[in-house]
Amino acid sequence: MKQSLTGAHVIIGSSDPDSDRAFLRDVFELDSVDAGGGWLIFALPPAEVAVHPGKNGEHRLYLMCTNLDSVLHELKAKGVPMKMPVSEQPWGTIASITMPGGSELALYEPRHPRPKQ
């Protein structure tokens, strides 16, 4: 079964999808393909998944980075508003930003062991 899995497809709900797509393209500079009619599908770095206690069907997206302070500095220079200030957790350092459509996007620098890709 493991060999049949090829990746993960993440969906971000948005009240302003065009602005949020432009944000991912222009601010994060993610590569993308047009799936038709301007519907952009973005490339992401390798992913991992964890199962935490919580409400069934509730999912969270965290973009991981090797230096959160540097990423936040770059985002601030691009005028991206912070949603949540930097917080130290046992598993890593976390912050979040607000996308143009209003969605929160969490960023974190992990300190936990990570699986090999």
URGI-V940296 format. One record per residue. N is the residue number from 0. SS is DSSP state (a for helix, b for strand, c for the rest). OMEGA is omega in radians with two decimals (none if undefined). NEAR is the number of other ideal C-beta (glycine too) atoms within 8 Angstrom. Layout:
N/SS/OMEGA/NEAR
N/SS/OMEGA/NEAR
This chain:
0/c/-3.08/4
1/a/-3.13/4
2/a/3.14/4
3/a/-3.13/5
4/c/-3.07/6
5/c/-3.13/3
6/c/3.11/5
7/c/3.08/6
8/c/-3.09/4
9/c/3.12/7
10/c/3.06/4
11/c/3.07/9
12/c/-3.08/4
13/c/3.02/11
14/c/3.12/4
15/c/-3.03/9
16/a/3.14/7
17/a/3.12/7
18/a/3.14/11
19/a/3.05/14
20/a/3.11/11
21/a/3.11/9
22/a/3.13/11
23/a/3.14/12
24/a/-2.97/12
25/a/-3.09/7
26/c/3.12/9
27/c/3.10/8
28/c/3.12/5
29/c/3.03/9
30/c/-3.13/5
31/b/2.97/11
32/b/3.09/6
33/b/-3.13/8
34/c/3.12/7
35/c/3.08/5
36/c/-3.13/5
37/c/3.14/7
38/c/-3.06/7
39/b/3.02/11
40/b/-3.02/6
41/b/3.02/9
42/c/3.07/5
43/c/3.03/8
44/c/3.12/4
45/c/-3.07/5
46/c/3.00/8
47/c/3.14/6
48/c/3.08/5
49/c/3.11/4
50/c/-3.13/3
51/c/3.02/4
52/c/3.12/2
53/c/-3.12/5
54/c/3.08/4
55/c/3.11/4
56/c/3.11/4
57/c/-3.11/6
58/c/3.12/4
59/c/3.06/5
60/c/3.03/8
61/b/3.00/8
62/b/-3.09/9
63/b/3.10/8
64/c/-3.14/10
65/c/3.14/3
66/c/-3.07/7
67/a/-3.13/13
68/a/3.13/7
69/a/3.13/8
70/a/-3.14/10
71/a/3.09/12
72/a/3.11/8
73/a/-3.13/8
74/a/3.11/10
75/a/3.12/9
76/a/3.13/6
77/c/3.09/7
78/c/-3.12/5
79/c/-3.12/9
80/c/3.05/6
81/b/3.07/11
82/b/-3.10/8
83/b/3.12/9
84/b/3.13/5
85/b/3.14/9
86/b/3.07/8
87/b/3.11/4
88/b/3.12/7
89/c/-3.08/3
90/c/3.13/6
91/b/3.10/9
92/b/-3.03/11
93/b/3.01/14
94/b/3.03/14
95/b/3.14/11
96/b/3.08/12
97/b/3.07/11
98/c/-3.11/13
99/c/3.13/8
100/c/3.10/10
101/c/3.14/8
102/c/3.05/10
103/b/3.09/9
104/b/-3.11/12
105/b/3.07/12
106/b/3.06/14
107/b/3.08/13
108/b/-3.03/11
109/b/3.00/8
110/c/-3.12/7
111/c/3.04/6
112/c/-3.13/3
113/c/3.11/6
114/c/3.06/5
115/c/-3.13/3
116/c/none/3
